[in-house]
């Protein structure tokens, strides 16, 4: 019997991963936050979560290829395109990871587009990409409802569709797309809560700026922050909460929040580019005392953190590995090999103590010179 070598994602550095993930099922969908000042949960929150269609998450390293499967993919002369929702350092790092894996597998990338969170732009991008006739499309839906129609021509054309986080509405793994690759949402929410709670010494008033959209990924991650903050830090209270659909509005949201609630000393924001506006509002108000936590590694926020500004921590999500996972899931698709419906990467708490190593692990590059 011939032995085969399994192609597996590189392991995350153990020194950066503080906790073991417990991944299975939890509620998703309409996770609208409850009113401010809720009592702390009576019992420990669950670390379980599920995908938009109830998918049960597994680990990224479940995606493996044998030597024979790799050779088959290389012989296929396949091409791929990226149809992203927006641009950011996180998205760029995910794409870098996918490109590295595609190159190893002999898959050529023919296009990369982003939509600035505009569903109509993404629909146009789908048509532009289809004109190049790629075999594989890597994407995340801006708006799941409208994306169902936007991506239908790709499905009808038999393209291999792989999804980071959010598929078009009504699409299911193993049918219209291969697999969802994401991060552990509940672990990320808990990590944010612990960074902020520790930075504030376990007490204080908190502002909560959440993603106000039907987006299963951010909904569950935001709610996990609320739950874990209340459970682990009962002397901390969320006294103000505001949602945003447009990340360009977070500066005015934060400015109004701290004006109405001057005793706030901590703020959670859904993700890094949205948090940039919050930090700007705090600077303009002269509120250097307010601590900020958010998701994704970002050079602007990292520089603020290193300089002793408002940012006290970021939560990385294994961007390079997520990208490699998307590329491997694409290989499953062209091989007609059944893939896990959903796989998740463990997040990493990032502070000034481990920033350089965490940045290299998450993005595959050295910390930008602008941060030092």
Order of alpha helices (4+ residues) and beta strands (2+ residues): beta-alpha-beta-alpha-beta-alpha-beta-alpha-alpha-beta-beta-alpha-beta-alpha-beta-alpha-beta-alpha-beta-alpha-beta-alpha-beta-beta-alpha
